[in-house]
Amino acid sequence: MTAAVDTDARGAAGGALMRVSSDKIGRLMDLVGELSLSVSETIGSSDLEGLELQNFEAAAHRLSMIVREVQDAATELRLVPVAEVFRRLKRMVRELERETGKKFDLVIEGEETAIDKLVADRLYDPLLHVVRNAADHGVEPPADRLAAGKPETGRILLAAAQVGSEVRIRVADDGRGLSRRKILAKARERGFFAPDEEPENAQLWKVVFEPGFSTAEAVTTLSGRGVGMDVLNATMKDLRGRIGVDSVEGEGTTVSLHIPVSLAFLDSLLLRLGRQLFTVPVEDISEIIRPSAEDLVRVSARKGSEMLRIRGNLVPVCRLEKFYRGLPGSERALSEMVCIVFNTAAGRIAVPIDEVLDRQQVVMKPLSGALLAVRASWGVALLASGEVAIVLDCERLAAEAMR
């Protein structure tokens, strides 16, 4: 597998592009990560304590800045435009027109947006499922659209944009939208909600990503088997991404994918609970607070459910002790701890910890083998001190807290 690297060599011999093996770029990024760890370990070595080293601090700072620039440059080498994925989907839309007998205008925006090649290689199939659902279930037949006062030709939007350290990809249609009645009935039948429960739309739409979930009355060559959206959900979890769904019945549906620009380095906050270190992406954090005893609300004495009152709003508390053994007991008062408030697709959650240690750009390593069973974690982060921190998956923490 190769990647085209833009050298921007105006006036240089040999042209503007060269082919470089993705394996070589991956190896380079691994070495850059090791270099970053080694530099941090050297600068923070306890052997330097008490020594009078003139100009050492300035030189160390300069070295750290250079390593950070090398990290950014290495990351950019593995970035490719999302245009190639969009072009493949564009060809598929033409086939969908023939299979469904419907007409579509495919609108593409932001195809120059750069994305990690590892993400791009895995993004086509999940996006294809979303586009197929938009074509088969979303956009109405021409006669139905005309009867509803819509143009005969349906509109499907593929848009990409970088927002902070994330790439946001949207697939939007102007079709019939999701049917709350049908989805809720099927969700109750599958046991996701009680017969008299009326969930919010944002909570209800999440069930369409459950394995085997489908409201289609007939199976077609495109959809109806209850597979596809759960594939998208699983892929997004692997890519440290999240999914958002917004739909208005009769007006259309938008599926948004939020994916980190880079999967190699993580700009994170380092936390401590007991003797265990955790790290979380900075962009997931809403605020950091030290609550008082009056801010805690007990929801259920039997289950010990806790809520934190923040400026008049109740935020569920998620104790890490429920996920990891060997941590201090959950009987500790929140007023003795610091709470990290995270933004998640399910809403905000508050996670109590003992201490915020530092903000670091860390090298993240995915879990494999038996370690895949580690709960609510993306992987581990290698720290300059030689220690290992667990990278928290805030979405899975939120799902547990909401449950």
C-alpha positions in Angstrom: 0.0 0.0 0.0 1.4 3.4 -0.9 0.5 7.0 -0.2 1.0 10.0 -2.4 3.0 12.6 -0.6 2.8 16.2 -1.8 6.3 17.7 -1.7 5.1 21.1 -2.9 8.3 21.2 -4.8 7.9 24.3 -6.9 11.0 24.5 -9.1 12.4 21.2 -7.7 13.2 18.4 -10.1 11.1 15.3 -10.3 7.6 16.7 -10.0 5.4 17.5 -7.0 4.4 14.0 -5.9 6.2 10.9 -4.9 5.0 7.4 -3.8 5.9 6.3 -0.3 4.9 3.0 1.3 2.3 3.4 4.0 4.3 0.9 6.1 7.3 3.3 5.9 5.2 6.2 7.0 3.8 4.1 9.9 7.3 3.1 10.9 8.4 6.8 10.8 5.5 7.7 13.1 6.4 5.0 15.5 9.9 6.3 15.6 8.8 9.8 16.1 6.6 8.7 19.0 9.6 6.9 20.6 11.7 10.0 20.0 9.1 12.1 21.8 9.1 9.8 24.8 12.8 9.6 24.9 13.2 13.4 24.8 10.6 13.9 27.5 12.2 11.2 29.7 15.7 12.8 29.3 14.5 16.3 30.1 12.5 15.2 33.1 15.2 12.8 34.4 15.7 12.8 38.2 19.5 12.6 37.5 19.3 16.3 36.6 17.9 17.4 39.9 20.3 19.7 41.9 22.6 20.3 38.9 23.4 23.8 37.8 23.1 23.7 34.0 23.3 27.0 32.4 20.8 27.6 29.6 19.5 24.0 29.9 15.9 25.1 30.4 15.9 27.2 27.2 17.6 24.4 25.2 15.2 21.8 26.5 12.2 23.9 25.6 13.6 24.4 22.1 14.2 20.7 21.7 10.6 19.9 22.9 9.2 22.4 20.4 11.2 20.8 17.5 10.0 17.3 18.4 6.4 18.6 18.5 6.9 20.1 15.0 8.4 16.7 13.8 5.3 15.0 15.2 3.0 17.3 13.3 5.0 16.9 10.1 5.0 13.1 10.4 1.2 13.1 11.1 0.7 15.2 7.9 2.5 12.6 5.8 -0.3 10.1 6.5 -3.1 12.6 5.7 -4.9 12.2 2.4 -7.9 14.1 1.0 -11.3 12.6 1.6 -12.0 13.2 -2.1 -11.1 9.6 -3.1 -13.7 8.1 -0.7 -16.3 10.6 -1.9 -15.6 9.8 -5.6 -16.2 6.1 -5.0 -19.5 6.9 -3.3 -20.4 9.2 -6.2 -20.1 6.2 -8.6 -22.2 4.1 -6.3 -25.0 6.7 -6.2 -25.4 6.4 -10.0 -25.9 2.7 -9.5 -28.4 3.4 -6.8 -30.5 5.5 -9.2 -30.7 2.5 -11.5 -31.6 0.0 -8.7 -34.2 2.2 -7.0 -35.7 4.0 -9.9 -35.3 7.3 -8.0 -33.4 10.4 -9.0 -30.7 11.9 -6.8 -28.6 15.1 -6.9 -25.4 14.3 -5.1 -23.8 17.4 -3.6 -20.2 17.1 -2.4 -18.6 19.7 -0.1 -15.1 19.8 1.5 -13.6 17.0 -0.5 -10.2 18.6 0.0 -10.4 18.0 3.8 -7.5 15.9 4.9 -8.0 12.7 6.9 -5.7 10.0 8.3 -5.2 7.3 5.6 -5.9 4.6 8.1 -9.3 6.2 8.6 -9.9 6.7 4.9 -9.2 3.0 4.2 -11.9 2.0 6.6 -14.5 4.7 5.9 -15.9 3.7 2.6 -18.0 0.6 3.6 -19.7 2.3 6.6 -20.4 5.5 4.6 -21.8 3.3 1.8 -24.4 1.8 4.3 -25.4 5.4 5.3 -25.8 6.5 1.6 -27.7 3.3 0.8 -30.1 3.9 3.6 -30.6 7.5 2.5 -31.4 6.3 -1.1 -33.6 3.3 -0.2 -35.4 4.5 3.0 -34.8 8.3 3.0 -35.5 9.7 -0.4 -39.1 9.1 -1.6 -40.1 7.9 -5.1 -40.6 10.8 -7.5 -44.4 10.6 -7.4 -44.4 10.7 -3.6 -42.0 13.7 -3.6 -44.2 15.6 -6.0 -47.3 14.9 -3.9 -45.4 16.2 -0.8 -44.5 19.4 -2.7 -40.9 18.5 -3.1 -38.7 18.5 -6.2 -38.9 15.2 -8.1 -35.1 14.8 -7.7 -33.9 14.0 -4.2 -30.8 15.5 -2.7 -28.0 13.7 -0.9 -25.2 15.8 0.6 -21.7 14.5 1.3 -19.8 17.1 3.3 -16.5 17.0 5.2 -14.9 19.7 7.3 -12.2 19.9 9.9 -13.5 21.2 13.2 -10.6 21.6 15.7 -8.8 18.3 16.0 -11.7 16.4 14.4 -12.9 15.8 10.9 -16.7 16.0 10.7 -18.4 14.1 7.8 -22.1 14.6 7.1 -24.5 12.5 5.0 -27.8 14.4 4.7 -30.9 13.8 2.6 -34.1 15.7 2.1 -36.3 12.6 2.2 -39.0 11.4 4.5 -37.0 11.4 7.7 -37.0 8.8 10.5 -40.3 7.6 11.7 -40.4 8.0 15.5 -43.5 5.8 15.7 -42.0 2.9 13.8 -38.6 3.0 15.5 -40.1 3.4 19.0 -42.5 0.4 18.4 -39.6 -1.8 17.2 -37.4 -0.6 20.0 -40.0 -1.5 22.6 -40.5 -4.8 20.9 -36.7 -5.5 21.2 -36.8 -4.4 24.9 -34.7 -1.2 24.5 -37.5 0.8 26.2 -40.4 0.1 28.5 -43.9 0.0 27.0 -44.8 3.4 28.5 -41.3 5.0 28.1 -41.1 8.1 25.9 -37.4 8.7 25.2 -36.0 11.8 23.7 -35.3 11.7 19.9 -31.5 11.8 20.4 -31.8 8.8 22.6 -34.2 7.0 20.4 -32.2 7.4 17.2 -29.3 5.5 18.8 -31.1 2.2 18.6 -30.8 2.2 14.8 -27.2 1.3 15.3 -28.0 -1.8 17.3 -27.1 -5.1 15.6 -30.1 -6.5 13.6 -32.3 -3.5 14.1 -34.5 -2.6 11.1 -38.0 -1.2 10.6 -38.0 -2.2 6.9 -41.1 -4.2 6.0 -39.3 -6.0 3.2 -35.8 -7.0 2.5 -34.3 -5.5 -0.7 -30.9 -5.9 -2.4 -29.9 -2.6 -0.6 -31.2 -2.9 2.9 -33.7 -4.3 5.3 -31.6 -7.0 6.9 -30.8 -5.0 10.0 -27.0 -4.9 9.2 -25.0 -1.9 8.1 -25.6 0.8 10.7 -24.2 -1.5 13.4 -21.1 -1.9 11.2 -20.8 1.9 11.1 -21.1 2.0 14.9 -18.4 -0.6 15.4 -16.1 1.0 12.9 -16.5 4.4 14.6 -15.7 3.0 18.0 -12.5 1.5 16.5 -11.5 4.9 15.1 -12.2 6.7 18.4 -15.0 8.5 16.6 -18.7 9.2 17.5 -21.9 9.4 15.5 -24.7 12.0 15.7 -28.2 11.6 14.1 -30.6 14.4 13.5 -33.9 13.9 11.7 -37.2 15.7 11.1 -40.0 13.5 9.8 -41.0 14.6 6.3 -37.9 16.8 5.9 -34.9 14.5 6.0 -32.1 13.0 8.0 -28.5 13.9 8.7 -25.9 11.4 10.0 -22.7 13.1 11.3 -19.4 11.3 11.9 -16.8 12.9 14.1 -13.3 11.4 13.7 -9.9 12.5 15.1 -7.6 13.9 12.5 -4.8 11.7 13.7 -4.9 8.3 15.4 -1.2 8.3 16.4 -0.8 11.2 18.8 -3.4 12.3 21.3 -3.6 15.8 22.9 -4.7 14.8 26.3 -5.2 15.6 30.0 -3.4 13.3 32.5 -5.5 12.3 35.5 -4.9 10.2 38.6 -7.3 8.2 40.7 -5.6 6.3 43.5 -2.4 5.0 42.0 -3.9 4.5 38.5 -3.2 7.0 35.7 -5.8 7.9 33.1 -5.7 10.2 30.1 -8.6 11.7 28.1 -8.7 13.7 24.8 -8.7 17.4 25.7 -11.6 18.1 23.2 -13.9 15.7 25.1 -13.7 17.9 28.3 -16.4 20.4 29.0 -15.1 21.7 32.4 -13.3 20.8 35.6 -14.9 21.5 38.9 -14.5 20.8 42.6 -18.1 20.1 43.8 -19.4 20.9 47.3 -21.5 18.5 49.3 -24.7 20.4 48.4 -24.1 19.7 44.7 -24.6 16.0 45.0 -28.1 14.5 44.4 -28.8 10.8 45.3 -31.2 9.3 42.8 -31.5 5.8 44.2 -30.3 4.7 47.6 -30.5 1.0 46.5 -28.3 1.4 43.4 -26.3 4.3 44.7 -26.9 6.4 41.6 -25.5 9.9 41.9 -26.2 13.2 40.0 -24.2 16.4 40.2 -26.0 19.7 40.1 -24.0 22.1 37.9 -25.6 25.6 37.5 -29.1 24.2 37.9 -28.6 21.2 35.6 -28.3 17.6 36.8 -25.3 15.6 35.3 -24.9 11.9 35.9 -21.8 10.8 37.9 -19.8 7.9 36.6 -17.4 6.3 39.0 -14.4 4.7 37.5 -14.4 2.1 40.3 -17.2 0.4 38.5 -14.9 -0.4 35.5 -11.5 -0.9 37.1 -10.4 -3.0 40.1 -8.0 -1.7 42.7 -9.3 1.9 42.8 -10.4 3.7 45.9 -13.9 2.8 47.0 -16.9 4.7 45.7 -18.0 5.7 49.3 -15.6 8.7 49.0 -17.4 12.0 49.1 -17.4 14.0 45.8 -16.5 17.1 47.8 -13.1 15.5 48.5 -12.5 14.9 44.7 -12.2 16.8 41.4 -14.9 16.1 38.8 -14.1 16.1 35.1 -17.2 16.9 33.1 -17.2 15.3 29.6 -19.2 16.1 26.5 -20.6 12.9 24.9 -23.2 12.0 22.3 -25.5 10.9 25.2 -25.0 14.2 27.1 -22.7 15.4 29.8 -21.2 13.1 32.5 -19.1 13.9 35.6 -16.2 11.6 36.4 -14.6 12.0 39.9 -10.8 11.7 40.1 -8.1 12.7 42.7 -5.9 14.9 40.7 -5.3 16.6 37.4 -1.6 16.1 36.7 -0.7 17.6 33.3 -1.6 18.3 29.7 0.5 16.2 27.3 0.6 15.0 23.7 0.9 11.3 24.2 1.6 8.3 22.0 -1.4 6.1 22.0 -1.2 2.3 21.5 -4.4 0.2 20.8 -5.2 -2.7 23.0 -4.9 -6.2 21.5 -5.3 -9.8 22.6 -6.6 -10.4 26.1 -6.4 -6.6 26.8 -9.3 -6.0 24.5 -11.5 -6.9 27.5 -10.4 -3.8 29.3 -13.6 -1.8 29.7 -14.3 1.7 28.6 -10.9 2.3 27.1 -9.5 3.2 23.6 -6.1 1.9 24.5 -3.1 3.0 26.5 -0.9 6.0 26.4 2.9 5.8 26.9 4.2 8.6 29.2 7.6 10.2 29.4 8.0 8.8 32.9 7.8 5.3 31.6 4.4 4.8 33.1 1.3 3.7 31.2 -2.1 5.5 31.4 -5.4 4.1 30.3 -7.1 6.2 27.6 -10.7 6.6 28.7 -13.6 6.1 26.2 -16.0 8.7 27.4 -18.8 7.5 25.1 -18.8 4.1 26.8 -18.6 5.7 30.2 -21.6 7.8 29.3 -23.6 4.8 28.1 -23.0 3.1 31.5 -23.9 6.3 33.4 -27.1 6.7 31.5 -28.0 3.1 32.0 
